[in-house]
C-alpha cells in the first residue's frame, strides 16, 4: 500500500474530493462531486445541468479492492471507479472502463486531499 500511495494512486484513506461533469442521456451533463473520508464514508452530489429539481445527494460507504473503488449508497446502489493518478474513472457494473466516443468524459479530477 505504501508503494501505491507514493505513486499517487488515490490514497482514499485521507479525506479526498473529486469533481467533474459526467455524460447524461437526458441533460448536457451531470456535475458530480464525490467526497470521501478515512472512515470509509462518502457523499456524492449529482447536479443534472439544465434540469429543474435535478440535484441529488447520496451518502454511503466505500471499499477498495486494489485500484477499484466501490461506492455503496444507503439504498444499496453500487458504483465503481478506477483509482488513477489524480483522478477517478467511472467504471461500468462489470468494473470495466466505459468505451466509445464519450469514454474520456467519465473522469472525476481530484480537487483536494488532506490528512
Phi, psi and omega in degrees: 000326178297325178295316179300316181297318183292336178271001177073034181274028173084073177291090184284004177277353172261166173289126184227149175227130178235141180222155175175177177244113180269152178297151177223145180288327187237023179204164178297343179164172178237108175289119189237133175232125176243128175241134178233156178232174184288351179266017178066033174247150177221158168233143177227126176250126180239123180241113177283116184296133178066022178244126175291138182057036183259023180254128181230138177239132178234150174227155178177204181239159177233157173224161182229131175234104185059244181253023177246126179258126177251121177258121180248110180286167181301332179272013180072007174289133182243137172232152186238144178222139174272131179276118179235163180304116176074009182198166171242136178249123180295135178247161176279183184292344175270009180064033178246148178297146176294138180248166176108189187299330183262007186308318183287353180268359180264045183233136172248129182269144177289126179249341174198156176194124180219160180279000000 
